[in-house]
């Protein structure tokens, strides 16, 4: 009997039911997509750094974990001193260029020979290495997202670059130019933003790091494994605050819409509630009726949200191939629980109000 009443109530106002479901679906989608995009970008960036093939990275004092915020305060000759450390196989200096022209892009200025020794070399899908000072390599994800072809001319930092090769993604950046050109463009002669250090064996990483600390006590030195562990939202307070704020907004949307829907429902069904009470329905029955209806609406909204989030993810990836959206079971469950909790919380006051209605006044209500 209870389930039939709930079903009839939901079908009685299809538009309101649809709006309530969509509110819960939007709540679920916001949680999953915000978390999925932030975690996806962090993980994808850390995997690209790992893909360079180095064991250690050396940065200047106070350098940010987000590359590109620090330009080039370290002399490039530090590479020669690092190569003298026992068990160091190769050192690759890299100069960062942060480009905002036509989009935000981090460009690596690299010395091809040293970068190849550290990374094992690029995998060329089309074209080949640099052929001149204003040559450029782009990775396959960037090429796909921007329809870039070998031989095409791209403009960055108010200079034209000739695309000589499209390489497999995963080598730190998506765009690469000769380090000498990067120095000319930034006015940072013989400077580097970071040094990638490769050991003769990964087992020597800690020992080499200790030697680097003694050699360069003022610089930041991280193993690649340590860097990857730091690139999580838990280690980035501002990002954690952003995610928390967005989740709060999403839950508030679901709460308010369900609250309004259930409150309006109580107002419209005052006579029906009075009839139920005159037939012997207790407060617990009325509360159960309202909460079950809110729960069913939230379940339908959660299912809709899961489907809509997957569709949105496919659309985002198709439109922006360089973005990574990680949808995990963990956050899918959390999004569902938050939506359900918000819906039940939003329905609780209307349920208590309905349970407290006087049967005589309810029956006289017009």
VOFI-990458 format. One record per residue (C-alpha): y, z, x. Coordinates in steps of 0.25 Angstrom, whole numbers, padded with zeros to 4 digits, always signed. Layout:
REM residues N
YZX ...
REM end
This chain:
REM residues 366
+0000+0000+0000 +0010+0004+0011 +0007-0009+0019 +0009-0018+0006 +0023-0011+0003 +0027-0013+0018 +0023-0028+0017 +0031-0030+0004 +0043-0023+0009 +0043-0032+0022 +0041-0044+0013 +0052-0040+0003 +0063-0043+0013 +0058-0054+0022 +0072-0057+0029 +0074-0042+0032 +0060-0041+0037 +0062-0054+0046 +0075-0048+0052 +0068-0035+0055 +0056-0042+0062 +0066-0050+0070 +0074-0038+0074 +0061-0032+0079 +0057-0045+0086 +0070-0046+0093 +0069-0032+0098 +0055-0035+0103 +0060-0048+0109 +0072-0042+0116 +0064-0031+0123 +0053-0040+0128 +0063-0052+0132 +0073-0042+0139 +0062-0035+0147 +0054-0048+0149 +0066-0055+0155 +0071-0044+0164 +0057-0040+0169 +0054-0055+0170 +0066-0058+0179 +0064-0046+0188 +0049-0049+0190 +0051-0064+0192 +0062-0061+0202 +0054-0051+0210 +0042-0061+0210 +0051-0072+0216 +0055-0062+0227 +0040-0059+0229 +0038-0074+0229 +0046-0076+0242 +0034-0070+0249 +0042-0060+0257 +0037-0045+0259 +0051-0039+0262 +0065-0042+0257 +0078-0037+0265 +0091-0036+0258 +0105-0030+0261 +0109-0016+0258 +0112-0014+0243 +0105-0028+0239 +0101-0029+0224 +0087-0032+0220 +0093-0043+0212 +0095-0054+0223 +0108-0062+0223 +0117-0050+0221 +0117-0048+0236 +0122-0061+0244 +0120-0061+0259 +0124-0048+0267 +0112-0049+0278 +0113-0057+0291 +0102-0068+0290 +0099-0064+0305 +0092-0052+0300 +0080-0061+0297 +0078-0063+0312 +0077-0048+0314 +0068-0046+0302 +0058-0057+0308 +0057-0048+0321 +0051-0037+0313 +0036-0036+0315 +0027-0041+0304 +0039-0050+0298 +0034-0064+0296 +0046-0070+0290 +0060-0067+0285 +0068-0076+0275 +0083-0073+0273 +0088-0077+0259 +0103-0079+0255 +0105-0077+0240 +0115-0085+0232 +0118-0080+0218 +0122-0092+0210 +0128-0091+0196 +0132-0106+0194 +0124-0112+0183 +0116-0099+0182 +0112-0087+0190 +0103-0091+0202 +0099-0084+0215 +0098-0094+0226 +0090-0091+0239 +0096-0096+0252 +0084-0097+0261 +0080-0102+0275 +0068-0111+0271 +0060-0108+0283 +0061-0093+0283 +0059-0092+0268 +0047-0101+0268 +0041-0092+0279 +0043-0080+0270 +0039-0086+0256 +0029-0096+0261 +0037-0108+0257 +0041-0114+0244 +0032-0121+0235 +0039-0135+0232 +0036-0140+0218 +0046-0152+0220 +0054-0156+0232 +0055-0148+0245 +0063-0139+0254 +0078-0139+0257 +0084-0152+0263 +0098-0148+0265 +0108-0136+0265 +0110-0138+0250 +0096-0140+0246 +0090-0131+0235 +0076-0127+0231 +0074-0122+0216 +0061-0115+0211 +0053-0122+0199 +0058-0112+0189 +0073-0115+0191 +0070-0130+0192 +0063-0129+0178 +0074-0121+0172 +0085-0130+0177 +0078-0143+0178 +0080-0144+0192 +0074-0156+0200 +0072-0159+0215 +0084-0167+0220 +0093-0161+0210 +0107-0155+0214 +0110-0141+0209 +0124-0134+0210 +0124-0119+0215 +0135-0111+0220 +0144-0124+0219 +0135-0132+0228 +0125-0143+0225 +0111-0141+0230 +0100-0151+0231 +0087-0147+0225 +0076-0150+0235 +0064-0143+0230 +0058-0135+0218 +0050-0124+0222 +0040-0114+0216 +0047-0102+0210 +0045-0088+0216 +0052-0088+0230 +0063-0079+0227 +0074-0087+0221 +0074-0100+0212 +0084-0107+0221 +0084-0109+0236 +0094-0115+0246 +0095-0115+0261 +0101-0102+0266 +0111-0109+0275 +0117-0115+0262 +0117-0101+0255 +0124-0095+0267 +0135-0106+0266 +0137-0105+0251 +0138-0089+0252 +0146-0089+0265 +0135-0079+0270 +0132-0085+0283 +0119-0080+0290 +0117-0070+0278 +0105-0067+0269 +0103-0059+0256 +0089-0055+0259 +0078-0057+0269 +0063-0059+0264 +0054-0054+0274 +0039-0058+0275 +0029-0049+0283 +0017-0054+0291 +0009-0046+0281 +0013-0039+0268 +0007-0026+0274 +0018-0025+0284 +0029-0025+0274 +0032-0010+0274 +0033-0010+0290 +0042-0022+0290 +0051-0015+0280 +0052-0003+0288 +0056-0012+0300 +0067-0019+0292 +0072-0005+0287 +0074-0002+0302 +0080-0015+0305 +0089-0016+0293 +0091-0002+0288 +0103-0006+0279 +0096-0017+0271 +0086-0016+0259 +0072-0020+0262 +0062-0021+0251 +0047-0026+0251 +0045-0037+0241 +0035-0028+0233 +0046-0017+0232 +0056-0027+0227 +0047-0032+0216 +0045-0017+0212 +0060-0015+0211 +0062-0027+0202 +0059-0020+0189 +0068-0016+0178 +0065-0001+0181 +0071-0003+0195 +0084-0010+0189 +0091+0001+0181 +0101-0010+0175 +0090-0019+0171 +0083-0007+0164 +0095-0003+0157 +0097-0017+0152 +0083-0018+0147 +0084-0004+0140 +0097-0009+0133 +0091-0022+0128 +0079-0014+0123 +0088-0004+0116 +0095-0015+0109 +0082-0022+0105 +0077-0009+0099 +0090-0006+0092 +0090-0020+0085 +0076-0017+0080 +0079-0003+0076 +0092-0007+0068 +0086-0019+0061 +0073-0011+0056 +0082+0001+0052 +0091-0008+0044 +0079-0015+0038 +0072-0003+0034 +0085+0004+0029 +0088-0008+0020 +0073-0008+0015 +0075+0007+0011 +0088+0004+0003 +0081-0008-0004 +0068-0001-0007 +0074+0013-0012 +0068+0011-0026 +0054+0007-0020 +0055+0019-0011 +0058+0028-0024 +0046+0021-0031 +0037+0024-0020 +0042+0039-0019 +0040+0041-0034 +0026+0036-0033 +0023+0047-0022 +0026+0040-0009 +0031+0051+0001 +0041+0050+0012 +0030+0047+0022 +0025+0035+0014 +0040+0030+0013 +0042+0032+0028 +0029+0025+0032 +0032+0013+0023 +0046+0011+0030 +0041+0013+0044 +0028+0004+0041 +0038-0007+0037 +0047-0006+0049 +0034-0005+0058 +0029-0018+0052 +0042-0025+0053 +0043-0021+0068 +0028-0026+0070 +0032-0039+0064 +0045-0040+0073 +0037-0036+0085 +0027-0047+0084 +0038-0057+0081 +0046-0051+0093 +0034-0054+0102 +0033-0068+0098 +0048-0071+0098 +0048-0065+0112 +0037-0074+0117 +0044-0086+0112 +0058-0081+0117 +0051-0079+0131 +0046-0094+0131 +0059-0099+0127 +0066-0091+0138 +0057-0096+0148 +0057-0110+0143 +0073-0110+0144 +0074-0102+0156 +0062-0104+0165 +0067-0095+0176 +0067-0083+0167 +0055-0074+0167 +0052-0066+0154 +0040-0056+0155 +0035-0052+0142 +0025-0041+0144 +0016-0033+0135 +0022-0020+0140 +0036-0024+0135 +0030-0031+0122 +0024-0018+0118 +0037-0010+0121 +0045-0020+0113 +0036-0018+0102 +0036-0003+0102 +0051-0003+0103 +0052-0012+0091 +0042-0004+0083 +0049+0009+0087 +0063+0004+0084 +0058-0002+0070 +0052+0012+0066 +0064+0020+0071 +0073+0010+0063 +0064+0012+0050 +0063+0027+0052 +0076+0031+0045 +0075+0021+0034 +0061+0027+0032 +0066+0041+0031 +0077+0037+0022 +0067+0030+0012 +0058+0042+0013 +0069+0051+0009 +0074+0044-0004 +0073+0051-0017 +0063+0044-0026 +0072+0046-0039 +0085+0040-0031 +0076+0029-0026 +0071+0025-0039 +0085+0025-0045 +0090+0017-0033 +0096+0003-0036 
REM end
